[in-house]
């Protein structure tokens, strides 16, 4: 099972990940991205990887 995470210190809240992969990422109340759930991330791993690749601050990590 892969682990998808968002480094809140690096995240600028641009929303690109939530636009790219809305089944996995959401902008939280603090305006920064977070992973909806581990299950959602693993069910949509290719999409999560795409979001990680497009993150302008490299805040998204995918560990397999």
Beta strands, then each sheet from edge to edge (+ up, - down):
strand 1: 3-6
strand 2: 25-27
strand 3: 33-35
strand 4: 60-63
sheet 1: 1+ 4-
sheet 2: 2+ 3-
end
